[in-house]
Amino acid sequence: RAVISEKSETERAAKDRQQIMNELMERTCDLYWRVEKRGDPEQT
């Protein structure tokens, strides 16, 4: 049981990190396209 619990904890941590990275990439893409459309990198 300890092995299963440890594995699920590891999987949960990996999913959390993946979700955080997905959110950061989405924000980065949004910011990039906002700058592209406005053409003003100083706006950020």
N, CA, C and O of each residue as an XYZ file, in Angstrom:
176
protein
N       0.817     -1.219      0.000
C       0.000      0.000      0.000
C       0.850      1.268      0.000
O       0.494      2.261     -0.635
N       1.950      1.230      0.701
C       2.815      2.411      0.759
C       3.339      2.769     -0.629
O       3.489      3.946     -0.959
N       3.614      1.754     -1.433
C       4.130      1.996     -2.776
C       3.055      2.669     -3.628
O       3.347      3.607     -4.370
N       1.824      2.196     -3.525
C       0.716      2.789     -4.287
C       0.494      4.230     -3.855
O       0.329      5.114     -4.695
N       0.490      4.467     -2.556
C       0.287      5.822     -2.042
C       1.405      6.753     -2.511
O       1.153      7.888     -2.914
N       2.639      6.259     -2.453
C       3.785      7.064     -2.892
C       3.691      7.359     -4.387
O       3.996      8.468     -4.827
N       3.266      6.359     -5.167
C       3.141      6.548     -6.608
C       2.054      7.570     -6.917
O       2.248      8.448     -7.758
N       0.911      7.462     -6.242
C      -0.169      8.406     -6.520
C       0.225      9.817     -6.084
O      -0.161     10.795     -6.725
N       0.985      9.927     -5.008
C       1.468     11.242     -4.561
C       2.422     11.830     -5.603
O       2.361     13.022     -5.902
N       3.292     11.001     -6.148
C       4.225     11.440     -7.185
C       3.470     11.854     -8.439
O       3.782     12.874     -9.054
N       2.469     11.053     -8.817
C       1.665     11.390     -9.999
C       0.900     12.688     -9.784
O       0.794     13.505    -10.698
N       0.369     12.881     -8.590
C      -0.370     14.109     -8.279
C       0.552     15.320     -8.372
O       0.176     16.357     -8.918
N       1.756     15.183     -7.837
C       2.727     16.280     -7.897
C       3.106     16.581     -9.348
O       3.253     17.743     -9.726
N       3.262     15.535    -10.157
C       3.604     15.732    -11.570
C       2.465     16.436    -12.302
O       2.711     17.324    -13.118
N       1.228     16.051    -12.018
C       0.077     16.704    -12.651
C      -0.014     18.162    -12.227
O      -0.335     19.029    -13.041
N       0.268     18.437    -10.952
C       0.253     19.825    -10.468
C       1.292     20.663    -11.205
O       1.008     21.780    -11.636
N       2.506     20.110    -11.346
C       3.561     20.838    -12.065
C       3.180     21.053    -13.520
O       3.436     22.118    -14.082
N       2.566     20.043    -14.133
C       2.154     20.165    -15.531
C       1.090     21.251    -15.676
O       1.124     22.031    -16.627
N       0.149     21.302    -14.737
C      -0.900     22.322    -14.797
C      -0.299     23.717    -14.626
O      -0.695     24.652    -15.322
N       0.648     23.860    -13.711
C       1.304     25.150    -13.501
C       2.036     25.577    -14.774
O       1.942     26.733    -15.187
N       2.764     24.646    -15.397
C       3.486     24.975    -16.629
C       2.520     25.341    -17.753
O       2.789     26.259    -18.527
N       1.400     24.629    -17.846
C       0.410     24.954    -18.876
C      -0.126     26.370    -18.683
O      -0.273     27.122    -19.646
N      -0.416     26.728    -17.431
C      -0.921     28.073    -17.150
C       0.124     29.135    -17.482
O      -0.205     30.176    -18.050
N       1.378     28.875    -17.129
C       2.444     29.830    -17.431
C       2.639     29.991    -18.934
O       2.835     31.105    -19.421
N       2.586     28.887    -19.666
C       2.736     28.966    -21.126
C       1.568     29.719    -21.749
O       1.755     30.490    -22.690
N       0.366     29.501    -21.229
C      -0.800     30.207    -21.756
C      -0.666     31.709    -21.514
O      -0.965     32.514    -22.397
N      -0.218     32.083    -20.317
C      -0.016     33.509    -20.020
C       1.057     34.105    -20.926
O       0.913     35.221    -21.425
N       2.139     33.344    -21.134
C       3.222     33.816    -21.989
C       2.732     34.024    -23.418
O       3.054     35.031    -24.048
N       1.953     33.071    -23.926
C       1.409     33.204    -25.289
C       0.475     34.399    -25.382
O       0.534     35.161    -26.347
N      -0.389     34.568    -24.382
C      -1.311     35.706    -24.388
C      -0.542     37.020    -24.404
O      -0.877     37.935    -25.156
N       0.488     37.106    -23.574
C       1.293     38.316    -23.506
C       2.006     38.563    -24.835
O       2.047     39.692    -25.322
N       2.562     37.512    -25.413
C       3.251     37.638    -26.702
C       2.313     38.203    -27.757
O       2.666     39.151    -28.459
N       1.115     37.625    -27.875
C       0.196     38.074    -28.921
C      -0.337     39.465    -28.638
O      -0.623     40.220    -29.567
N      -0.474     39.812    -27.365
C      -0.889     41.172    -27.017
C       0.161     42.169    -27.500
O      -0.182     43.209    -28.062
N       1.430     41.858    -27.283
C       2.520     42.724    -27.739
C       2.575     42.751    -29.261
O       2.774     43.812    -29.853
N       2.399     41.598    -29.900
C       2.408     41.536    -31.366
C       1.323     42.428    -31.959
O       1.571     43.161    -32.917
N       0.133     42.366    -31.396
C      -0.981     43.149    -31.937
C      -0.771     44.642    -31.730
O      -1.060     45.446    -32.617
N      -0.267     45.009    -30.558
C      -0.074     46.431    -30.254
C       1.233     46.964    -30.808
O       1.347     48.148    -31.125
N       2.216     46.089    -30.923
C       3.522     46.509    -31.411
C       4.279     47.362    -30.413
O       5.167     48.126    -30.791
N       3.931     47.235    -29.125
C       4.565     48.068    -28.098
C       5.020     47.206    -26.921
O       4.249     46.990    -25.985
N       6.254     46.712    -26.953
C       6.736     45.861    -25.863
C       6.866     46.596    -24.534
O       6.898     45.950    -23.486
N       6.942     47.920    -24.544
C       7.055     48.683    -23.303
C       5.740     48.692    -22.527
O       5.717     49.060    -21.353
N       4.661     48.294    -23.167
C       3.345     48.311    -22.540
C       3.234     47.262    -21.437
O       2.384     47.393    -20.557
N       4.069     46.227    -21.462
C       3.938     45.114    -20.521
C       4.479     45.427    -19.166
O       4.435     44.581    -18.273
